[in-house]
Structures are given as structure tokens and as C-alpha cells.
Amino acid sequence: QVQLVESGGGLVQTGGSLRLSCAASGRIIGPYATGWFRQTPGKGRDFVAAISSSGSDTNYGDSVKGRFTISRDNAKNTVYLQMNSLKPEDTAVYYCAAKWGSILERTTGAYNYWGQGTQVTVSS
């Protein structure tokens, strides 16, 4: 049993920044890669960013590349998503997800565990 808890969402103005956190707890049995996805009403969960278990590899969706940075602190079992230069189109519920194994993936189906989501709203 692994639990993921996102935090750090909120309301910001265009151009602002937020840092999301994803804390993992429970039965951590080995290396895990982590992804961030986001969902708006009526749409699926879109890939935002992912990071390998060691943090050596990262990957970003085209719409956030250059603005968002994913990182992790394995001593804390926490993954972060630093979001800068936020735009209204970034408004969504952001979910973190984890999968066993070291290699990151960009697809929702690859992930075993999901957090509850945290709302990010960017106003103009």
C-alpha cells in the first residue's frame, strides 16, 4: 500500500509561481518513478512531467517545457513540481502518480498509484 498526497495548489495570477509537492508514504518496496498529470473538466489526464527514480532523467509535456521543473528528494520520498510563468491554460487539477521501477513514463496507464489531486487556478 502506497499513498500519494499532493499539496501546494492554489490560486495565482498569470505569471505567478507555485510549487507542488507529492509525498509518498506506506510500503515503498523499491525504486519508483513519478509523473505529474493534469485534468480539466471534460478532458483526460494530460502528461505534465515525469522523473526517474534517481532524478537523473526528466521529461516534460510540450506546453510546460521551459516553465515547469520536476525534482525529487528521495530522503523525504517527495517529488516536486515547480511551476513558473503560469498561464490561465495551466488551470487544472494536478495529480501525481508513481510506478514501480526506475524508468519514467509519459502515459497514465503505466502508473500504479495516484494522489487525490490538487487544484491549480491561474487567473488573468
C-alpha positions in Angstrom: 0.0 0.0 0.0 1.4 3.3 -1.1 -0.3 6.7 -0.6 0.5 9.8 -2.5 -0.6 13.2 -1.2 -0.3 16.3 -3.3 -0.1 19.8 -1.8 0.7 23.3 -2.8 -2.1 24.1 -5.2 -3.9 27.4 -5.0 -5.0 30.5 -6.9 -2.4 32.6 -8.6 -2.3 35.3 -11.2 -0.9 35.0 -14.6 2.9 35.0 -14.5 3.0 33.7 -10.9 4.6 30.6 -9.5 3.6 27.6 -7.4 5.4 24.6 -6.1 3.5 21.4 -5.9 4.6 18.6 -3.6 3.9 14.9 -3.8 4.7 12.9 -0.7 4.7 9.2 -0.8 4.2 7.0 2.2 3.4 3.4 3.1 5.0 0.4 1.6 7.8 1.7 -0.5 9.3 -1.5 -1.8 11.9 -0.2 -4.3 12.7 2.5 -6.8 9.8 4.3 -8.3 9.4 6.9 -11.0 6.9 9.7 -10.6 4.8 11.6 -13.0 2.6 14.7 -12.9 -0.6 14.9 -14.8 -3.4 17.4 -15.0 -7.0 17.3 -15.8 -9.7 19.8 -16.7 -13.4 19.2 -16.8 -14.4 17.0 -19.7 -10.8 16.1 -20.6 -8.5 13.3 -19.9 -5.4 13.5 -17.8 -2.6 15.1 -19.8 1.0 14.5 -19.2 2.9 17.3 -17.5 6.2 16.0 -16.3 7.9 12.8 -15.1 11.1 11.9 -13.3 13.1 8.7 -13.0 13.6 7.2 -9.6 17.0 8.6 -9.2 16.1 12.0 -10.6 18.7 11.6 -13.4 16.1 11.7 -16.2 13.2 14.1 -16.6 10.6 14.7 -19.3 8.1 17.4 -19.9 5.0 18.0 -21.9 5.4 20.4 -24.7 3.1 23.0 -23.2 5.1 23.3 -19.9 8.6 22.8 -21.2 10.8 25.7 -20.0 8.4 26.8 -17.4 8.0 23.8 -15.1 10.7 21.8 -13.3 10.3 18.4 -11.7 12.6 17.3 -9.0 12.7 14.8 -6.1 14.1 14.4 -2.7 14.3 10.7 -2.1 15.3 11.1 1.5 11.8 12.6 2.0 10.0 10.4 -0.6 8.8 13.7 -2.1 8.6 14.9 -5.6 8.1 18.5 -6.5 6.8 20.4 -9.5 8.0 24.0 -9.6 5.6 25.9 -11.9 6.7 29.3 -13.1 5.3 31.8 -15.6 1.9 30.3 -15.0 -0.8 30.8 -17.6 -4.6 30.5 -17.4 -4.4 27.4 -19.5 -2.4 25.8 -16.7 -5.6 25.8 -14.6 -6.4 22.2 -13.8 -6.4 19.6 -11.1 -2.9 18.3 -10.8 -2.2 14.7 -9.9 1.0 12.9 -9.0 1.4 9.3 -9.9 4.0 6.7 -9.1 5.1 3.5 -10.8 7.5 0.8 -9.6 10.8 0.8 -11.4 13.3 3.4 -12.3 12.3 4.5 -15.7 9.9 7.3 -16.2 6.8 7.0 -18.4 4.6 9.6 -20.0 1.3 7.6 -20.1 -1.3 7.3 -17.4 -1.6 3.6 -17.8 2.0 3.0 -16.7 1.4 4.3 -13.2 0.3 2.2 -10.2 -0.6 4.8 -7.7 -2.3 8.2 -7.8 -2.8 11.0 -5.4 -6.0 12.8 -4.7 -5.2 15.8 -6.8 -4.6 19.5 -6.0 -6.3 22.4 -7.7 -4.3 25.0 -9.5 -6.2 28.0 -10.7 -4.4 30.7 -12.7 -6.4 33.9 -13.1 -6.0 36.6 -15.7 
